Amino acid sequence: MTSCISTILFILTKNQNVSILSSVPIYYVLALLRYGTTHLLFLLVVMLVQATIVLNMQHQSKQESELDIKEKQQII
């Protein structure tokens, strides 16, 4: 659930810090409201997974932009 929230926030804001830092508190509040409890260790693991997803997305976009630059240089 937090990965979904993080990914949506990242797509909307294009800022990895906002997506990572915002989704865990959102999940924390939702878990407290729905279940009445939540676990800090689980939230830390989720935050690590979110950071991995966002960094992977950035790495892929960086590779794509580098390929585009190389293709443009070959054309010239």
C-alpha positions in Angstrom: 0.0 0.0 0.0 2.8 2.5 0.8 4.6 1.7 -2.4 1.5 2.6 -4.3 1.1 5.8 -2.3 4.8 6.6 -2.8 4.7 5.9 -6.5 1.6 8.1 -7.0 3.2 10.9 -5.1 6.4 10.6 -7.0 4.6 10.7 -10.4 2.6 13.8 -9.2 5.4 15.7 -7.6 8.5 14.3 -9.4 10.3 14.5 -6.1 11.6 11.4 -4.4 12.0 13.0 -1.0 8.3 14.1 -0.9 7.1 10.7 -2.0 9.2 8.7 0.5 8.6 11.0 3.4 4.9 11.5 2.8 3.7 8.0 2.2 4.8 6.5 5.4 2.9 9.0 7.6 -0.1 8.6 5.4 0.1 4.8 5.8 0.7 5.2 9.6 -2.5 7.3 10.0 -4.5 4.9 7.8 -3.3 1.9 9.8 -4.1 3.6 13.1 -7.6 4.6 11.9 -8.5 1.3 10.4 -6.7 -1.3 12.6 -6.0 0.7 15.8 -2.3 -0.3 15.8 0.7 -0.3 13.6 4.3 -1.5 13.8 7.4 0.8 13.6 9.6 -2.0 12.2 7.2 -2.7 9.4 7.1 1.0 8.5 10.9 1.1 8.3 10.9 -1.9 6.0 8.2 -0.3 3.9 10.2 2.9 3.7 13.3 1.0 2.5 11.2 -0.7 -0.2 9.8 2.7 -1.3 13.3 4.2 -1.5 14.4 1.2 -3.6 11.4 1.7 -6.0 11.9 5.4 -6.4 15.7 5.1 -6.9 15.1 2.3 -9.5 12.6 4.6 -11.4 15.2 7.4 -11.4 18.0 5.1 -12.6 15.8 3.9 -15.5 14.9 7.4 -16.5 18.5 8.5 -16.3 19.6 5.7 -18.5 16.9 6.5 -21.0 17.9 10.2 -21.2 21.6 9.2 -21.6 20.6 6.9 -24.5 18.6 9.8 -26.1 21.7 12.1 -25.8 23.9 9.5 -27.4 21.4 8.9 -30.3 21.3 12.7 -30.9 25.0 12.9 -30.9 25.3 10.1 -33.5 22.8 11.9 -35.8 24.9 15.1 -35.7 
